[in-house]
Amino acid sequence: MSRPYVSIVIPTLNEQGNIRALVSGIKKIMDGYDYELIVVDGNSTDGTASIAKRLGAIVLKEGIGKGYALRKGISAARGDIIISMDADLSNRPNELKLLIAGIEVGYDICTGSRFLTGGGSDDMPLIRRFGNKMFVHIVNLLYGSHYTDMCYGYRSFGRGVLKKLDLKEDGFGIETEINIKAQKRRMKILEVPSFEKQRSKEQAKLRGFKDGYVILKTIFRNL
């Protein structure tokens, strides 16, 4: 049985200090696979886009937000399996094969969870942990789902799944929108353990209460 063609979509914004290590880690794990790297850059001022291009990535430009970047990258992806991944070294490349396997065995979406046994985080202050748990509880209550994690972008999708979701979010509500719409459309969803590493070198892009408000709006907008 031949291996699937994989597209890895990575939104970036001023990730010069991380992009080389990230691409190097991906190439090591994906050795033997046919794949493409799609970097969707949010007008970085530090040379992130040019470095990514030299490293062999397809580079697209955007200037709106993470959700828009993911949607743009996904639209350009040619893979049988599409993986979304952060650029700040918090997602471990050695989990890529687990995400690929989840789709290969028949799931529509395979999503990492920091709250399953075997998962965890080196980068979750108490306020983030509380917020995530609250969002998980609200979504599960309103939509009848059984998620353990909500605001985590390391996940994989089968070809054609994302078109069915008809995603609209431009910002940090994108992961929550995916979870809600996948549940509403009764898609086959698998959560797998994922360990979130401490973000390296660059500042975290999350904006606490402001992004929490965006996520809450996303939850109730999709009722």
N, C-alpha and C positions, 0 to 999 in steps of 0.2 A: 504493500500500500504506500503510495507516494505521500510525502508530507505536504501540508497545505501551504499556499503562499500567504505570508503574514505581513500586514501593514502595522507599523508602530507609530502612533501619532503623539507628538510631544509639543505642547504649547511652551513657548519660552518668552522670558522678559529679563534681559540683563543677566544671563546665566554663563558669562564668559568663564567664570571660575569653576563651573561644574560640567560644561558640555563635553569636554574632552574625556573626562573620566566616565561619564554616563555612556557615551557612544562606545568607548573601549569595552566597558562591561557588557553592553548589549551584544557587540560583535563576538565576544568570547562565548557567551551563552548560546547565541543563535548560529554558531558555526554548524554547517550542515543543512540549514534551512534556506529556502528562498524567501527573501523578505525585503522590505523597503522601509527606510526611516523617513518620516515626514515631520519636519520641524515647522511649526507655525509660529512665527516670531512677531511679537507685539511691539515692533519699532524699537528694538533694543538699541542703546547708545554705546554699548561696550564691545561691539564686534561679534556678538553671539551668532548672528545669522551667517556672517562670512566664514567663521570657524566651522559651523555646522556643515556648510556647503563643501568646504575643503575636506571634511571628514566623510563625505559621500552622501549626506542627507539631501533630500528634496526640501527646499526651503520656500515656504509661502509667507506672505506678509498679511498682518491684520493689525488693527488699532483700536479694537472695541473691548475685548475681554476674553476670559478663559473659555466661556461657553461658546462664543462665536468662533474662537480659534479651533476648538474641538470640532465644531460643526463643519468648518471650512476644511480642516484636515481630513475628516471622515469622508466628505464629499469627493475629495481627490484620491482617496485610497483605492487601491486595486486588489487588495488582499481578499482571500477566502475567509480569513480571520483578521479582525481589526482590534488592536490593543491601544488603549489610552494610558499614558504614563506621564508623571511629572518630571520636570527637568532638574529639580533641586537636590537630587541624590537621596531623597527619602524613600523612593521605591527601589527595591532590590532587583536587579536584572535576573538573579537566579530563580525568581518566581515566575518568569515569563513562560517557561515550559508548563507549569501548572495551569496557568491561564489558558494556554493553547489547548492543553489536554481537556479542559472542561468543555470547550466547544467541540472538540473532536468526538467526544462521547455522546453528544446530542443536545447539550444545553444551548439556549439562545444567547444567554449572557452569563459570564463567569466573573464574579466580582470579589476582590480582596476584602477581607474583614479583619480589623485589628482586634476584634473582641471574641473571636473564636479561639478555642484551644490551639496553641501553636502560633497564634498571631500576637501582636503587641505593638507598642510604640515607645520610642525614645524621645518623642517630640509632641507630647500632648499634655499641656498644662491643665490644671483642674478646670478652668473655665471652658476650654475646648472639649474636654471629656464630658462635662455636664451638658453642654450645648448639644453635642452629638447624641448623647443618650436621650435627651429631650426630643430631638427631631425624630429619632428612631421610634420612640414611643408614640408620638403623634401620628406619624405615617402608618405605623402598624395598626393603630386604633382606627384611623379614618379609612384605610384602604384594605384592611384584612390581610396584610402581608406579615412576614415573619423575619424581617431583616434584623441583623445584629449591628450593622454599621450603616451610616448614611452618607457622610460627606467625604468620601474617599474616591479618588479618581483612577486607581489602578484596577483596570478591568478589561475584559475582552468581549467581543461580539461576533456572532456569525454574520456572514455576508447577507445583506438585505434587511437585517434586524433593525438597524438604525433608521432606515428609510421608513419603516413601519411605525417607529416611535414619533416621527414628525417633531423633532426637538426645536424649541423656540428660544431657550434661555441664552443670553449673551454673556452672563457673568458666572459667579460662583454657585448659582443655583442649579447648574447643569447636572451635577451628579444626583441631586435630589429629584430633578425632573425625570431623569432616566429611570430611577427606581420606581417612581410613582407610575409612569406610563407603562413600564414593563409589567407591573402588577395589574394594572387596569386591563391590559391586553392579554392577560393570562399567559405570558411568556414563561418558558422554562428557565429559571434563574438558579444558579449555584453560587453560594458563598464559599470561599476557600480561605484558610488562614493566611494572613499577610503581616509582615513585620515592617513597621514604618521607622526608618532610621532618622536620626537627628538631621535636620536640614543643614547642608554644608555651604559655607562661605557666603551665600547671598541671603539677604533678608527674606523672611517669610512674606508672602504676598497677601495672606489672610488679614482682614481688617476687623476682627472681633465682632463687636455688636452690629456693625454696619452690614457685614456679610451674613450674620445671623438673621437680621431682618429680611434680607433678600431671600434666604432659604425659607423662612416662614411664609413669605408672600408666595413663593413657588408652591409650597404645600397646599395652601388654600386656593390658589388660582386654578389648580388642576382638579378640584372637586367636581 
